Amino acid sequence: MSDKTIHALYTDDDVLLGAVKQVREKHYHIEEVFTPFPVHGLEKAMGIADTRLAINAFLYGLVGLTVATVMMNYIMIQDWPQNIGGKPSFSYLENMPAFVPIMFELTVFFAAHLMVITFYLRSRLWPFKSAENPDVRTTDDHFLMEIDASGKDIEEMSKFLHDTGAVEIKIIDKDAH
Amino acid sequence: MYKVSSKLKIFAFVLIGLGALLTIGGFLSAPASEDAVREMLAHDDSHGDGHSAATTDVHQVSSGDVHDDAHASEGHGESHASDHDSNHVEHVYHQLSNKPWSALYVACFFFFMIALGCTAFYAIQKVAQAGWSPGLFRVMEGISSYLLVGGILMFLLLLATGLGANHIFTWMNPGVAEVGHENYDALVAGKTGFLNVPFWLIRAGAFLVGWNLYRWNIRKFSLKQDEEPEGNVWYKKGFKHSAMFLVFFIVTESIMSWDWIMSFDPHWFSTLFGWYVFASMFVSGITVIALVTIYLKSRGHLEFINDSHIHDLAKFMFGISIFWTYLWFSQFMLIWYSNIPEEVTYFITRIEDYNILFFGMVAINFLFPLLILMNSDFKRVNWFVITAGIFILLGHYLDIYVMVMPATVGESWFIGMPEIGSFMLFAGIFLLVIFNTISKAPLLAKGDPFIGESKHFHY
């Protein structure tokens, strides 16, 4: 009955998914799951709130669209109007079809790049950062579930996790971290 | 087994009856002679603000034909006024007599292209060995069954046109290739090797037979596969036929779009026109699959279809709508930018005479699905998909309308009896045919090797 964390290792994503559901039914708290590849439906099974990355992407796209419009308006209309193919550049609106490819590309460019950067920041990832996963096998073929065991019966929990299909169970002192 | 409800049958028959009445009304109300048009125009003008001559001239100039330059340079002096007027009356008379035929043509083609687009989608599912879609195969087979009825109707319409029942194709005018004839047109004369009525009809016939042959076989294979699933013999056959069909389809669909639509403007050409029409038919076909699926589910059928299947169909509706816009814009921008007279007339007539429809349909076909179907959760909400679907179908009807009408009806267009009537007429036949076929076989293609995956499909 101390401050402990249990690491349960699985070797199959379907077994892991089933185990996550059973553990949550028992009202144990899953702190984190480490997987070698994205497991479909895992975040739903774990009850994690939906990502807001999509909303960000939409907003970033709008920023890109604005940047493209302002940029092309400055370059082609205000700063240096030219007569291209009998279409003098004196009005952005009348020349708009010519700028649509640029507006489209910058929308995609901003949405994509800013989304990746946001994802890295949100996941607290940066170059030369040491890995957070507690077991190197989760980068190969093992799945690791981290469960909070403070104030719980460790014996009973281990047995239960074993029944959910865990191949290995480790008890870790939280202070050791 | 699904049984067509009597309500649906009555609805379809009412559509057919009302549509036929309105279409006939459209034909009867078309002016019988030039005198009738003169009377009608005089009547219209007396209600105007007294600038009758001026408006007449403006109309003439904006009709956007090659002859316009000639008319414009003649000047609008008083001495030419009477000559001009009689020319104008003749012009409007031809446009108004084309109107009911064009309306019939647009509606007939629109529903035919839904069936063709759905057939292509079905073939792609087969060739891709998609795991999510086999649960929808019977729905797709039902919609594609209109290919036979719609194809026959389409061919009859083309045949009537080719035999001279109407004058919606200007390149069929007598004497168009005879030097010295009043209808002589040097540009069309140079194309008669390809663009002549017999060859045009033979092509249409060959394409229709080819597409229907595939659709006939694949339906047979699909039903046989249910009876004898051992060894997947029929499944493999279907795979091969689908692959061959897709090669045949993309070539013939291109030529069909030149023949049946692009040749309305025989001077004009666009190299991506086949793709453009394909995008339109593809998105309409997928939309109808989604709508029929949701309808059948709401009647308690297709219990093995879940929200994820609807989600996937909605993704296709969203994606292909954007693909359509990409092609629409690619075609528009290059021609707009280069501004070559023989090319740009196509868009000038559309922007001047069809402004609201031409840009309105882009809003309906692009902005509307873009905004309403962008959110992942909305794609799983049935009434969102239905709303988007109805607008997409409406938008693509208008798309075909704007492809055909400027060349046949010109600035005398309005959406009246024949347009609404023939839309209802073909919609009724379409509904009757597709639901009748859907009721002929079990809704689950139980022999398909991927049916298990489709049943358990989740996103």
Contacts between the chains, C-beta under 8 A, distances in Angstrom:
chain1	res1	chain2	res2	distance
A	40	B	459	7.9
A	41	B	458	7.2
A	54	B	375	7.9
A	54	B	376	7.0
A	58	B	374	7.5
A	85	B	337	6.2
A	85	B	338	6.8
A	85	B	339	6.1
A	86	B	339	6.1
A	87	B	337	7.6
A	87	B	339	7.5
A	97	B	329	7.7
A	97	B	332	6.9
A	97	B	333	4.9
A	97	B	336	5.5
A	97	B	337	7.2
A	98	B	333	7.3
A	98	B	337	6.3
A	100	B	329	6.4
A	100	B	333	6.8
A	101	B	333	8.0
